[in-house]
Amino acid sequence: MRTDPNIPDPDGFNEAWLCAHEGLADDASADLDTRLVLLLANQIGDQQVLLECIAEARASCSRVRQDAATGAAIVHAG
């Protein structure tokens, strides 16, 4: 699994991703993310890499949470 930056224009990608969500209801926005994940997973095509990515994403959820009041990321040890 690759964790080093590998997108030539990460800010542009993030902006396009956020723009794709504009005007969508929460359920449609969640559907968009699900469809995007499935399309990207199909592009990767390597089951082991995909399982490693799932595990890393899940682990990072317990290490970082967004402070609702300030929007700052809070990193938790562990």
C-alpha positions as CSV (number, residue, x, y, z in Angstrom):
1,M,0.0,0.0,0.0
2,R,1.3,3.4,-1.0
3,T,1.0,6.2,1.6
4,D,3.4,8.8,0.1
5,P,1.8,11.6,-1.9
6,N,1.1,10.3,-5.4
7,I,-1.4,12.8,-6.9
8,P,0.1,15.5,-9.1
9,D,-2.4,18.1,-8.0
10,P,-3.9,17.1,-4.7
11,D,-5.5,20.5,-4.1
12,G,-7.1,20.3,-7.6
13,F,-8.4,16.8,-6.9
14,N,-9.8,17.8,-3.5
15,E,-11.5,20.8,-5.1
16,A,-13.1,18.7,-7.8
17,W,-14.2,16.2,-5.2
18,L,-15.8,18.9,-3.1
19,C,-17.4,20.5,-6.1
20,A,-19.0,17.2,-7.1
21,H,-20.8,17.3,-3.7
22,E,-22.3,20.8,-4.2
23,G,-26.0,20.8,-4.1
24,L,-26.4,17.2,-3.1
25,A,-28.4,16.1,-0.1
26,D,-26.5,14.1,2.5
27,D,-27.7,10.7,1.2
28,A,-26.8,11.6,-2.4
29,S,-23.4,12.9,-1.2
30,A,-22.8,9.6,0.7
31,D,-23.8,7.7,-2.5
32,L,-21.3,9.7,-4.5
33,D,-18.5,8.8,-2.1
34,T,-19.5,5.2,-2.2
35,R,-19.6,5.1,-6.0
36,L,-16.2,6.9,-6.2
37,V,-14.6,4.4,-3.8
38,L,-15.9,1.5,-5.9
39,L,-14.7,3.0,-9.1
40,L,-11.3,3.7,-7.6
41,A,-11.1,0.3,-6.0
42,N,-11.8,-1.2,-9.5
43,Q,-9.0,0.9,-10.9
44,I,-6.6,-0.4,-8.3
45,G,-7.8,-4.0,-8.8
46,D,-5.4,-5.5,-6.2
47,Q,-7.5,-7.1,-3.4
48,Q,-4.6,-7.2,-0.9
49,V,-3.8,-3.5,-1.4
50,L,-7.5,-2.6,-1.1
51,L,-7.8,-4.6,2.2
52,E,-4.6,-2.7,3.5
53,C,-6.2,0.6,2.5
54,I,-9.4,-0.3,4.4
55,A,-7.4,-1.2,7.5
56,E,-5.3,2.0,7.3
57,A,-8.4,4.2,6.8
58,R,-10.1,2.6,9.8
59,A,-7.1,2.9,12.0
60,S,-6.7,6.6,11.1
61,C,-10.3,7.2,12.1
62,S,-9.3,6.3,15.7
63,R,-6.1,8.5,15.5
64,V,-7.7,11.6,14.1
65,R,-11.0,13.2,14.7
66,Q,-12.3,16.6,13.8
67,D,-13.1,19.0,16.6
68,A,-16.7,20.1,15.9
69,A,-16.2,23.5,17.5
70,T,-13.0,24.6,15.9
71,G,-12.6,22.3,12.9
72,A,-9.1,21.5,14.0
73,A,-7.8,18.0,13.6
74,I,-7.0,16.4,16.9
75,V,-4.5,13.5,16.7
76,H,-4.8,10.8,19.2
77,A,-1.9,8.6,20.2
78,G,-2.3,4.9,19.6
